[in-house]
Amino acid sequence: MSPSAGVTRSTLRQQIADALRDEVLAGRLPPGREFTVKQIAEQYGVSATPVREALFDLSAQGLLASDQHRGFQVREFTVADYRAMAEARALVVEGLFRDPAERVAVRPEGLASIRRRAAEAVRAAKGGDLDVLIGYDLRFWRELGQFVLNPYIADFLTRLRVQAWVFAVHRLRRDGMDENVLWFGHEELVEAIARGDREQVHAEMRSYYGHALAWADRLEVREAEGNAEANAIGNAEGSADGPLGPGSAIPPESPGHCA
């Protein structure tokens, strides 16, 4: 393989991974959706190799689940998963700002771009534009992550944020968005970081995680009620139809009936 061919394949692999990630984040590939390497390769008109590599990349990021026989599927995150994501981010960020001089290096030249991302994210949130909000929110956190001196921590936080949006997107499309669900503190957070105000940074992050956990609590109650209702309907139908289904009651003359 020539060097240019290697670069082309690597670029194609990243393009496919980015395109599929966008499809998942937009909700067009819903949780549980199954597909194979062949299907994706045919969809994009490319060979199987970069597709397979892209799918394994997304699996490593926790967005897809893979099965040797069934192919790949969009991972289904539960409310418990989402709660754990919020807790993990909170613990890591709290650790980063416990002694920020050793772990965070704020570069003034990067703040202008982050402020723009923050303003656009808040505008999209208040306007109910979910697709725009996701894009700007992810850019906002990714650019903030560039101030973190440990690249492994920055990458971990970015992955958690993407996974959180995968969990949230189809629920927000179903239920709608309002101030009880969405957090609008992007601008306050970046200004606190710019000032080096550690206490205010912690306060903004507590607000951020408080919103996430309060939403998780409401979702948990709603989903429990939905499961209870579904079980009640199933039990009622089972009682009406008998244990063998509609019209399945065994008449006394049937073989095997005991008087």
ZAMARGU-4260 file (C-alpha; in steps of 0.2 Angstrom, whole numbers, plus 5000, padded with zeros to 4 digits):
<rodrens>
0) 5000/5000/5000 | 5007/5017/4996 | 5007/5031/5009 | 4994/5041/5000 | 4982/5026/5000
5) 4985/5024/5019 | 4980/5042/5022 | 4965/5041/5011 | 4959/5025/5020 | 4962/5033/5037
10) 4953/5049/5031 | 4938/5039/5024 | 4937/5029/5041 | 4936/5045/5051 | 4923/5052/5039
15) 4912/5037/5040 | 4914/5037/5059 | 4909/5055/5060 | 4894/5053/5048 | 4887/5038/5058
20) 4890/5048/5075 | 4880/5062/5068 | 4866/5050/5063 | 4866/5043/5080 | 4866/5060/5089
25) 4852/5067/5077 | 4842/5052/5082 | 4841/5045/5064 | 4849/5029/5070 | 4839/5026/5086
30) 4845/5015/5101 | 4844/4996/5097 | 4845/4999/5078 | 4855/4985/5070 | 4866/4985/5054
35) 4880/4976/5046 | 4896/4982/5039 | 4889/4977/5021 | 4874/4988/5024 | 4884/5003/5028
40) 4897/5000/5015 | 4883/5000/5002 | 4875/5015/5009 | 4891/5025/5007 | 4897/5017/4992
45) 4914/5012/4999 | 4923/4996/5003 | 4920/4986/5019 | 4937/4989/5027 | 4936/5008/5032
50) 4918/5004/5037 | 4923/4990/5048 | 4937/5001/5056 | 4925/5015/5059 | 4912/5004/5067
55) 4925/4997/5079 | 4930/5015/5083 | 4913/5019/5088 | 4911/5003/5098 | 4927/5008/5107
60) 4919/5025/5111 | 4904/5016/5118 | 4891/5022/5105 | 4889/5005/5097 | 4888/4987/5103
65) 4895/4973/5092 | 4890/4955/5090 | 4900/4943/5080 | 4884/4935/5072 | 4872/4950/5072
70) 4883/4964/5067 | 4882/4981/5076 | 4868/4991/5085 | 4866/5008/5092 | 4869/5006/5111
75) 4854/5008/5122 | 4859/5018/5138 | 4848/5017/5153 | 4843/5030/5166 | 4856/5022/5177
80) 4869/5023/5164 | 4865/5042/5162 | 4866/5045/5181 | 4883/5036/5181 | 4889/5047/5167
85) 4884/5063/5176 | 4892/5057/5192 | 4908/5052/5183 | 4910/5069/5175 | 4906/5078/5191
90) 4920/5068/5201 | 4933/5071/5187 | 4929/5090/5185 | 4929/5092/5204 | 4946/5084/5204
95) 4953/5095/5190 | 4948/5111/5199 | 4954/5105/5216 | 4971/5111/5211 | 4969/5119/5194
100) 4986/5126/5193 | 4993/5108/5191 | 4979/5101/5180 | 4972/5116/5169 | 4980/5129/5159
105) 4968/5142/5153 | 4974/5150/5136 | 4967/5167/5134 | 4968/5166/5115 | 4955/5151/5116
110) 4942/5160/5126 | 4935/5170/5112 | 4930/5154/5102 | 4923/5146/5118 | 4912/5161/5122
115) 4905/5160/5104 | 4901/5142/5107 | 4893/5145/5124 | 4882/5159/5117 | 4876/5149/5102
120) 4873/5134/5113 | 4862/5144/5125 | 4853/5152/5110 | 4849/5135/5103 | 4843/5128/5120
125) 4831/5143/5123 | 4825/5141/5105 | 4822/5123/5106 | 4834/5119/5091 | 4841/5102/5097
130) 4852/5098/5082 | 4861/5115/5084 | 4862/5114/5103 | 4870/5097/5102 | 4883/5103/5089
135) 4888/5119/5099 | 4887/5110/5116 | 4899/5097/5110 | 4911/5110/5103 | 4910/5120/5119
140) 4915/5105/5130 | 4928/5099/5118 | 4937/5116/5117 | 4936/5118/5136 | 4944/5101/5137
145) 4959/5108/5128 | 4963/5117/5143 | 4965/5101/5153 | 4983/5096/5154 | 4980/5077/5154
150) 4974/5072/5137 | 4967/5056/5143 | 4956/5065/5155 | 4950/5077/5141 | 4946/5062/5130
155) 4937/5053/5143 | 4926/5069/5147 | 4922/5071/5128 | 4917/5053/5126 | 4905/5054/5141
160) 4897/5070/5134 | 4894/5061/5118 | 4887/5046/5126 | 4875/5057/5137 | 4868/5065/5121
165) 4866/5048/5113 | 4855/5044/5129 | 4846/5060/5129 | 4842/5064/5111 | 4827/5053/5107
170) 4820/5056/5124 | 4821/5075/5121 | 4813/5073/5104 | 4799/5063/5112 | 4796/5074/5128
175) 4802/5091/5122 | 4814/5103/5130 | 4813/5116/5143 | 4822/5124/5157 | 4819/5110/5169
180) 4829/5098/5157 | 4842/5109/5149 | 4856/5119/5157 | 4859/5136/5151 | 4875/5140/5161
185) 4888/5139/5147 | 4892/5157/5147 | 4893/5159/5166 | 4905/5144/5167 | 4917/5150/5154
190) 4918/5167/5163 | 4921/5159/5179 | 4935/5149/5171 | 4942/5165/5163 | 4943/5174/5180
195) 4951/5159/5188 | 4936/5159/5201 | 4937/5141/5207 | 4922/5142/5219 | 4911/5149/5205
200) 4917/5135/5193 | 4911/5123/5206 | 4895/5131/5208 | 4891/5131/5190 | 4896/5113/5188
205) 4885/5109/5203 | 4871/5117/5194 | 4875/5108/5178 | 4875/5091/5187 | 4860/5095/5197
210) 4850/5098/5181 | 4856/5081/5174 | 4852/5071/5190 | 4835/5080/5192 | 4830/5075/5175
215) 4836/5057/5178 | 4825/5056/5193 | 4810/5062/5183 | 4814/5050/5169 | 4815/5035/5182
220) 4798/5039/5189 | 4790/5041/5172 | 4798/5025/5165 | 4793/5015/5181 | 4775/5021/5179
225) 4776/5016/5160 | 4782/4999/5165 | 4769/4997/5178 | 4755/5002/5166 | 4761/4990/5153
230) 4762/4976/5165 | 4744/4980/5171 | 4738/4980/5153 | 4747/4963/5150 | 4740/4955/5165
235) 4722/4961/5161 | 4723/4954/5143 | 4730/4938/5150 | 4716/4936/5163 | 4703/4939/5149
240) 4710/4927/5137 | 4715/4913/5148 | 4733/4906/5150 | 4734/4899/5132 | 4728/4915/5123
245) 4712/4921/5115 | 4698/4907/5114 | 4710/4894/5121 | 4699/4888/5136 | 4699/4869/5135
250) 4681/4862/5134 | 4676/4848/5146 | 4676/4835/5132 | 4693/4839/5127 | 4707/4826/5129
255) 4717/4829/5144 | 4704/4838/5154 | 4701/4832/5172 | 4684/4835/5179
</rodrens>
